[in-house]
Amino acid sequence: MTVPGADVAQRTTGIGWYRCWVKVPDNWATLGGRDLWVESFTLTIDSIHTAHEAYLNGKRLGDAGTLPPDATAGDGLAQRYKVPPGSLAKGKWNELSIKVLNRDGTGCFRGSGPSIQGYFLECFLTGEWEYRPGTASAKPSRAAYDQFHEASRVLFEAQKLVHGERLSPAESLKKFELAQGLIVETVLHEPLVAQPTHLSFDARGRLWVSHYVQYPYPAGLHQISRDKYYRAKYDRQPKPQPHHHPRGHQ
């Protein structure tokens, strides 16, 4: 793709990636304490339709608008992003990638196109860029995978659990919308209960909750295989409580 460009032939719809490479002066990439040279670099992106995200050597610099699923348009103004010290490699070609949402097929770069600025020097990144659509109908020439088989890889326990977005119990309670005359109260929440598998009321109206806090990694056991239904096999069959002892304990 030619950047910038308003040629109808270059207009695309949907998610697309623009990429180019830039080799900066050595003193832009030399770290040595507090240095205004390496703390003053910016990436400027002229107005672009709908939304975009900018990355330098795989690190996210910033965005305008939001990408799907909750796509919103940016303000249409030029965006300037700080390039963090240490992001640029000395004597090497640095990868600049810009992910763009072209909602209506008019999402080309406008104005003077992207540019990178230092204290006294700047480089206009105009001309030919690599372009790849977010999806492709034809198989790409390389790095394309489409061979699948039944899942069986052992699910090793992660050293650090990364949670998705979540609300506190109090915040969750506020989200309920109730019919006239009904109320809802918090009875039990984490950490008193975690990973519940079943709940039911008995004849006296009491609520019983079963939870399995060790799933899928029972203490003292090692998963050796699983099938596509996530039915796991372990290295041994533990004895029921109170006779069960985790591995290494007598």
C-alpha positions, -999 to +999 in steps of 0.1 A: +000+000+000+011+036-006+011+057+026-005+082+027-031+075+000-067+082-009-067+062-041-100+042-044-080+012-054-063+011-020-095+014+001-102-017+021-129-026+046-124-044+080-093-049+101-059-045+084-023-042+094+002-017+080+039-023+086+072-006+078+108-006+091+128+023+103+165+025+112+171+055+135+204+074+143+225+056+169+221+083+195+183+077+194+189+042+209+217+048+233+207+047+269+228+065+295+208+078+325+185+107+320+190+118+284+167+142+266+178+127+233+163+093+241+133+106+261+120+130+234+111+107+205+075+106+193+054+088+166+028+110+149-001+095+129-022+119+109-059+116+109-071+081+101-107+068+098-125+049+125-098+035+148-062+023+151-036+008+174+002+015+170+030-009+179+068-004+178+088-036+179+058-054+193+052-029+221+019-010+221+024+028+219-013+039+219-046+040+200-073+062+187-109+050+190-115+013+199-114-018+177-141-045+176-161-060+192-170-026+207-157-004+178-158+033+183-144+060+160-115+082+170-117+120+171-103+124+136-073+144+148-036+137+145-023+114+173+012+117+188+026+089+208+056+089+232+083+063+222+095+049+256+133+050+261+149+017+251+122+008+226+145+015+196+172-009+186+206+006+178+220-001+143+190-023+134+157-020+115+128-013+139+093-027+131+064-002+131+030-018+129-003+000+128-036-020+131-064-002+114-102-005+113-117+006+080-154+005+087-167+018+054-138+013+030-123+048+033-097+041+060-065+052+042-039+074+059-045+111+053-024+143+056+013+137+055+011+101+069+030+087+099+063+102+110+088+098+138+104+128+154+135+134+176+149+166+190+164+179+158+156+152+132+124+137+118+116+110+093+084+109+072+074+073+068+057+079+034+058+056+004+053+018+001+042-001+032+035-037+037-002-044+042-021-075+054-058-077+059-070-091+092-085-121+074-078-136+041-100-157+017-069-173+000-042-192+019-013-169+027+020-180+011+037-187+045+031-190+082-005-203+076-019-232+096-051-252+092-044-287+104-063-297+136-065-329+156-083-339+188-069-320+218-048-341+242-020-318+254-015-320+292-028-288+308+003-278+329-005-255+358+004-219+351+029-203+374+009-171+375-029-170+371-040-142+348-076-132+355-100-117+330-121-087+337-142-091+368-163-072+393-163-073+430-193-090+447-207-056+457-204-043+421-219-074+407-249-071+431-256-036+417-259-050+381-290-071+389-323-058+375-352-070+396-389-072+390-412-052+413-413-065+449-381-087+446-348-083+464-315-100+460-288-104+487-252-116+488-251-149+507-217-163+498-188-152+477-151-157+471-129-167+489-154-187+510-165-205+478-146-209+446-152-229+414-187-241+423-198-272+405-234-277+418-260-260+440-294-271+452-320-263+479-331-290+503-367-294+517-359-269+545-350-242+520-313-244+527-288-238+499-260-263+494-231-255+472-204-279+460-171-265+450-138-279+438-110-255+446-083-279+433-097-285+398-080-293+375-048-297+396-056-319+426-029-316+453-002-342+450-012-355+416+003-349+382-018-349+350-003-373+325-029-370+297-064-359+288-090-365+260-109-339+240-136-337+266-111-325+292-113-359+311-079-360+327-057-390+337-033-386+367-002-405+378-020-423+406-054-428+423-055-410+456-071-425+487-103-409+500-101-385+530-089-387+557-063-412+543-052-391+513-018-375+515-003-352+489+029-365+473+059-362+495+039-362+527+033-392+550 
